[in-house]
Structures are given as structure tokens and as C-alpha cells.
Amino acid sequence: MISTVALVALGGAIGAACRFLVGVGVLRVAGPLDFPVAVLGVNVLGSFLMGVFVVTAAHKGLTHLGPFVMTGLLGGFTTFSAFSLETVTLIERGNHGAAMAYVALSVGISILGLMLGLIVARGVFA
């Protein structure tokens, strides 16, 4: 268990560093933008890589690398990849209503959670 947690932590550190470097790279190439291109790019790329890994791991017997790659590396790079995988899994199981609810609730409640955090923190530091 401890070794698995260590692999997740290592993958998470690598993924987070990669996400940071993509953001820095986009800023240096394109300059400040009015649209979060780097975050969008990371979300799309991370989701693509999650799909590639899930199929490859299943076909090549590499599912034991899931904690390092999926939870750690791709989770550190973008949690959107896990969100995308869960959504597609619901769709593939025929749970279209649950998939739509998951998307709406995840996005909507997450935004509300962030807004509430802003309000609370601003109240504390005001």
C-alpha cells in the first residue's frame, strides 16, 4: 500500500510539473491571453492520454501501472482526464442520464464551490 501511495505521489509530482511547464511554455510562446488556452490544452491532452492508457493497459496487461499513470501522472497533469474517463464509462454502460447529471453537477457544483471559497476567503481577509 505504501509503495502504491509513493508511486501515485511520484506520478502526481511529475504530472503537476508538466502542467506548470505547459502553462509557462504557452505564456512564453503566445504571451498573456484572454482565454485559458494552456488549461484547455492540458485538459484535452490529458483526457486523450487517459483514453490511450486505459486501452493500452487493458490490452498489454499494464493495469498495475494505473495508480502511477492514471491517478498520479495524469491526475497531477489534469484531473479533467479522470472526469472525462468517468463520464465516458457511464455513457458506455448506457447510463446516459447519470453521465449528463455527473457532468452538470461536477461543473456546476465545482464552480459554486470555488465561488463560495472566494466569498469566504474574501470575508476572512477583508
Residue pairs with C-beta under 8 A, 6 or more apart in sequence:
4 67
7 67
7 68
7 72
8 67
8 68
8 71
8 72
8 75
9 72
10 68
10 72
11 67
11 68
11 69
11 71
11 72
11 73
11 74
11 75
11 76
12 71
12 72
12 73
12 75
12 76
13 76
14 72
14 73
14 76
15 72
15 73
15 74
15 75
15 76
15 77
15 78
16 76
16 77
17 76
18 76
18 77
19 42
19 76
19 77
19 78
22 38
22 41
22 42
23 38
23 39
23 42
25 38
26 33
26 37
26 38
26 41
27 38
30 37
42 77
42 78
42 80
43 78
43 80
43 81
45 77
45 78
46 74
46 77
46 78
46 80
46 81
47 78
47 80
47 81
47 84
47 85
49 74
49 77
49 81
50 70
50 74
50 81
50 82
50 84
50 85
51 84
51 85
51 88
53 69
53 70
53 74
54 70
54 85
56 62
57 63
57 65
57 66
57 69
70 81
70 82
70 85
71 82
74 81
74 82
75 81
75 82
83 106
86 102
87 99
87 102
87 103
88 99
90 96
90 98
90 99
90 102
91 99
